[in-house]
Amino acid sequence: MNCSGNEFNPSNNSNGSCIVCPATCVSCTSNTSCLSCAANAYFSNGTCIACPNNQINPSANTNTSCSCPANMYLNNTICYNNITSCSTGYYVVNNSCVPDCRNISGCITCGSPGVCQACDSIYTLANNGGCILCNISYCLTCNQSMTCNLCANYHQGVNC
């Protein structure tokens, strides 16, 4: 008896019935011996092993691992859609939406859109969530009242 591509005849005779191959196999010779794998599996020692979660294997019969489909990224064995845009006030960094403080000079940590949590050392954090440049010569860090907290080298005082 001739079987279809995803079936096999266990007795290999004309009286035998066809049995469907395992779900991970496209074609097989038995329940434990695959000839080719489905796109969601990879070939290993004559069997097809299912890819985890929604991963695929674009070359199921030659690759021994799985990956994410195009336009997706892998994070802890799970494939996620690539993020291409975010809501207003956020922007994409490493496939995540993060608060946008790029227009705040000196901001190094953004808490929420347009609100800085930490400023570079030559800036001081303002009450409004902005960063104010410390314009005191030889001053390394200023406070909100624009007096120097730390002077460079041998300089001293609130104005260095």
C-alpha atoms as a printed R data frame, in Angstrom:
    type eleno elety resid chain resno      x      y      z
1   ATOM     1    CA   MET     A     1  0.000  0.000  0.000
2   ATOM     2    CA   ASN     A     2  1.303  3.415 -0.927
3   ATOM     3    CA   CYS     A     3  1.087  6.020  1.794
4   ATOM     4    CA   SER     A     4  1.072  9.797  1.461
5   ATOM     5    CA   GLY     A     5  4.170 11.870  2.291
6   ATOM     6    CA   ASN     A     6  3.327 12.318  5.949
7   ATOM     7    CA   GLU     A     7  2.376  8.662  6.529
8   ATOM     8    CA   PHE     A     8  4.231  5.360  6.713
9   ATOM     9    CA   ASN     A     9  3.290  1.688  6.323
10  ATOM    10    CA   PRO     A    10  4.632 -0.155  9.391
11  ATOM    11    CA   SER     A    11  4.458 -3.588  7.748
12  ATOM    12    CA   ASN     A    12  5.663 -2.355  4.330
13  ATOM    13    CA   ASN     A    13  3.178 -4.569  2.511
14  ATOM    14    CA   SER     A    14  0.126 -4.035  0.370
15  ATOM    15    CA   ASN     A    15 -2.270 -5.173  3.119
16  ATOM    16    CA   GLY     A    16 -0.899 -2.809  5.807
17  ATOM    17    CA   SER     A    17 -2.548  0.405  6.794
18  ATOM    18    CA   CYS     A    18 -0.864  3.779  6.751
19  ATOM    19    CA   ILE     A    19 -0.039  5.572  9.988
20  ATOM    20    CA   VAL     A    20  0.420  9.334 10.212
21  ATOM    21    CA   CYS     A    21  3.955 10.504 11.048
22  ATOM    22    CA   PRO     A    22  4.584 12.350 14.322
23  ATOM    23    CA   ALA     A    23  3.463 16.014 14.203
24  ATOM    24    CA   THR     A    24  7.062 17.305 14.022
25  ATOM    25    CA   CYS     A    25  7.844 15.138 10.954
26  ATOM    26    CA   VAL     A    26  6.946 15.953  7.359
27  ATOM    27    CA   SER     A    27  7.923 12.456  6.247
28  ATOM    28    CA   CYS     A    28  8.995  9.377  8.204
29  ATOM    29    CA   THR     A    29  9.689  5.654  8.069
30  ATOM    30    CA   SER     A    30  8.309  4.928 11.562
31  ATOM    31    CA   ASN     A    31  7.003  6.638 14.693
32  ATOM    32    CA   THR     A    32 10.615  7.156 15.796
33  ATOM    33    CA   SER     A    33 12.433  7.807 12.507
34  ATOM    34    CA   CYS     A    34 11.833 11.029 10.610
35  ATOM    35    CA   LEU     A    35 13.167 11.781  7.134
36  ATOM    36    CA   SER     A    36 12.339 15.494  7.215
37  ATOM    37    CA   CYS     A    37 11.037 17.901  9.825
38  ATOM    38    CA   ALA     A    38  8.276 20.472  9.992
39  ATOM    39    CA   ALA     A    39  9.256 24.170 10.120
40  ATOM    40    CA   ASN     A    40  8.667 24.267 13.877
41  ATOM    41    CA   ALA     A    41 11.162 21.456 14.608
42  ATOM    42    CA   TYR     A    42 14.816 20.556 14.131
43  ATOM    43    CA   PHE     A    43 16.497 17.306 13.082
44  ATOM    44    CA   SER     A    44 18.444 15.355 15.701
45  ATOM    45    CA   ASN     A    45 19.566 11.713 15.406
46  ATOM    46    CA   GLY     A    46 16.780 10.752 13.026
47  ATOM    47    CA   THR     A    47 14.009 12.435 14.988
48  ATOM    48    CA   CYS     A    48 12.424 15.840 14.833
49  ATOM    49    CA   ILE     A    49 12.428 17.828 18.054
50  ATOM    50    CA   ALA     A    50  9.828 20.569 18.442
51  ATOM    51    CA   CYS     A    51 11.112 24.148 18.707
52  ATOM    52    CA   PRO     A    52 10.155 25.892 21.967
53  ATOM    53    CA   ASN     A    53  7.328 28.442 22.022
54  ATOM    54    CA   ASN     A    54  6.809 30.112 18.640
55  ATOM    55    CA   GLN     A    55 10.344 29.576 17.292
56  ATOM    56    CA   ILE     A    56 10.959 28.076 13.867
57  ATOM    57    CA   ASN     A    57 13.744 26.294 12.037
58  ATOM    58    CA   PRO     A    58 14.048 27.693  8.504
59  ATOM    59    CA   SER     A    59 16.228 24.732  7.416
60  ATOM    60    CA   ALA     A    60 14.559 22.018  9.448
61  ATOM    61    CA   ASN     A    61 16.610 19.149  8.013
62  ATOM    62    CA   THR     A    62 20.041 20.734  8.350
63  ATOM    63    CA   ASN     A    63 19.882 23.088 11.348
64  ATOM    64    CA   THR     A    64 20.107 21.689 14.853
65  ATOM    65    CA   SER     A    65 18.578 24.709 16.544
66  ATOM    66    CA   CYS     A    66 15.586 27.005 16.317
67  ATOM    67    CA   SER     A    67 15.271 30.772 15.949
68  ATOM    68    CA   CYS     A    68 12.621 33.452 15.684
69  ATOM    69    CA   PRO     A    69 10.836 34.205 12.435
70  ATOM    70    CA   ALA     A    70 11.786 37.377 10.538
71  ATOM    71    CA   ASN     A    71 10.807 40.644 12.263
72  ATOM    72    CA   MET     A    72 10.835 39.002 15.689
73  ATOM    73    CA   TYR     A    73 13.437 38.838 18.445
74  ATOM    74    CA   LEU     A    74 14.311 36.166 21.014
75  ATOM    75    CA   ASN     A    75 14.102 36.804 24.756
76  ATOM    76    CA   ASN     A    76 14.311 33.848 27.182
77  ATOM    77    CA   THR     A    77 13.365 31.265 24.502
78  ATOM    78    CA   ILE     A    78 10.246 33.243 23.498
79  ATOM    79    CA   CYS     A    79  9.883 35.102 20.192
80  ATOM    80    CA   TYR     A    80  8.389 38.580 20.376
81  ATOM    81    CA   ASN     A    81  7.376 40.988 17.621
82  ATOM    82    CA   ASN     A    82  9.967 43.665 16.915
83  ATOM    83    CA   ILE     A    83  8.907 47.013 18.314
84  ATOM    84    CA   THR     A    84  9.068 49.677 15.628
85  ATOM    85    CA   SER     A    85  7.253 52.538 17.354
86  ATOM    86    CA   CYS     A    86  6.099 53.618 20.789
87  ATOM    87    CA   SER     A    87  3.413 55.892 22.181
88  ATOM    88    CA   THR     A    88  4.038 59.635 22.513
89  ATOM    89    CA   GLY     A    89  6.812 60.440 24.989
90  ATOM    90    CA   TYR     A    90  8.595 57.105 24.512
91  ATOM    91    CA   TYR     A    91 11.080 55.738 21.968
92  ATOM    92    CA   VAL     A    92 12.509 52.331 21.010
93  ATOM    93    CA   VAL     A    93 15.747 51.082 22.614
94  ATOM    94    CA   ASN     A    94 16.688 47.378 22.276
95  ATOM    95    CA   ASN     A    95 13.105 46.409 21.415
96  ATOM    96    CA   SER     A    96 11.646 48.202 24.425
97  ATOM    97    CA   CYS     A    97  9.789 51.472 24.781
98  ATOM    98    CA   VAL     A    98 11.637 53.792 27.176
99  ATOM    99    CA   PRO     A    99 10.722 57.284 28.420
100 ATOM   100    CA   ASP     A   100 12.061 60.060 26.171
101 ATOM   101    CA   CYS     A   101 14.316 62.672 27.777
102 ATOM   102    CA   ARG     A   102 16.631 63.089 24.786
103 ATOM   103    CA   ASN     A   103 15.716 66.771 24.510
104 ATOM   104    CA   ILE     A   104 16.900 67.466 28.092
105 ATOM   105    CA   SER     A   105 20.595 68.413 27.942
106 ATOM   106    CA   GLY     A   106 22.651 66.545 30.509
107 ATOM   107    CA   CYS     A   107 19.973 63.997 31.431
108 ATOM   108    CA   ILE     A   108 21.409 60.508 31.982
109 ATOM   109    CA   THR     A   109 18.382 58.773 33.596
110 ATOM   110    CA   CYS     A   110 14.820 59.457 32.509
111 ATOM   111    CA   GLY     A   111 12.015 58.607 34.949
112 ATOM   112    CA   SER     A   112  9.048 59.419 32.742
113 ATOM   113    CA   PRO     A   113  8.707 61.265 29.437
114 ATOM   114    CA   GLY     A   114 10.300 64.693 29.748
115 ATOM   115    CA   VAL     A   115 11.190 64.233 33.438
116 ATOM   116    CA   CYS     A   116 14.830 63.576 34.258
117 ATOM   117    CA   GLN     A   117 15.788 61.608 37.380
118 ATOM   118    CA   ALA     A   118 19.572 62.022 37.177
119 ATOM   119    CA   CYS     A   119 21.855 64.473 35.388
120 ATOM   120    CA   ASP     A   120 25.464 64.296 34.234
121 ATOM   121    CA   SER     A   121 27.948 65.515 36.879
122 ATOM   122    CA   ILE     A   122 28.373 68.991 35.331
123 ATOM   123    CA   TYR     A   123 24.600 69.512 35.573
124 ATOM   124    CA   THR     A   124 22.288 69.675 38.557
125 ATOM   125    CA   LEU     A   125 18.766 68.243 38.676
126 ATOM   126    CA   ALA     A   126 16.136 71.000 38.690
127 ATOM   127    CA   ASN     A   127 12.794 70.783 40.505
128 ATOM   128    CA   ASN     A   128 10.967 70.667 37.156
129 ATOM   129    CA   GLY     A   129 12.780 67.482 36.060
130 ATOM   130    CA   GLY     A   130 15.278 69.291 33.855
131 ATOM   131    CA   CYS     A   131 19.051 69.596 34.140
132 ATOM   132    CA   ILE     A   132 20.812 72.930 34.736
133 ATOM   133    CA   LEU     A   133 24.386 73.370 33.540
134 ATOM   134    CA   CYS     A   134 26.842 74.329 36.288
135 ATOM   135    CA   ASN     A   135 28.731 77.303 34.788
136 ATOM   136    CA   ILE     A   136 31.214 77.783 37.638
137 ATOM   137    CA   SER     A   137 34.831 77.459 36.482
138 ATOM   138    CA   TYR     A   138 36.653 74.446 37.936
139 ATOM   139    CA   CYS     A   139 33.436 73.152 39.550
140 ATOM   140    CA   LEU     A   140 32.790 69.428 39.137
141 ATOM   141    CA   THR     A   141 29.283 69.316 40.729
142 ATOM   142    CA   CYS     A   142 26.754 72.019 41.667
143 ATOM   143    CA   ASN     A   143 23.619 72.050 43.778
144 ATOM   144    CA   GLN     A   144 20.234 73.560 42.823
145 ATOM   145    CA   SER     A   145 21.194 76.973 44.194
146 ATOM   146    CA   MET     A   146 24.138 76.950 41.734
147 ATOM   147    CA   THR     A   147 26.827 76.853 44.378
148 ATOM   148    CA   CYS     A   148 29.678 74.442 43.909
149 ATOM   149    CA   ASN     A   149 29.693 71.173 45.866
150 ATOM   150    CA   LEU     A   150 33.020 69.900 44.541
151 ATOM   151    CA   CYS     A   151 35.860 71.884 42.987
152 ATOM   152    CA   ALA     A   152 38.510 70.481 40.653
153 ATOM   153    CA   ASN     A   153 42.099 69.954 41.826
154 ATOM   154    CA   TYR     A   154 43.305 72.681 44.249
155 ATOM   155    CA   HIS     A   155 40.380 75.095 43.848
156 ATOM   156    CA   GLN     A   156 38.157 75.801 46.844
157 ATOM   157    CA   GLY     A   157 34.939 77.509 47.879
158 ATOM   158    CA   VAL     A   158 31.397 77.756 46.482
159 ATOM   159    CA   ASN     A   159 32.691 79.512 43.357
160 ATOM   160    CA   CYS     A   160 35.960 77.560 43.062
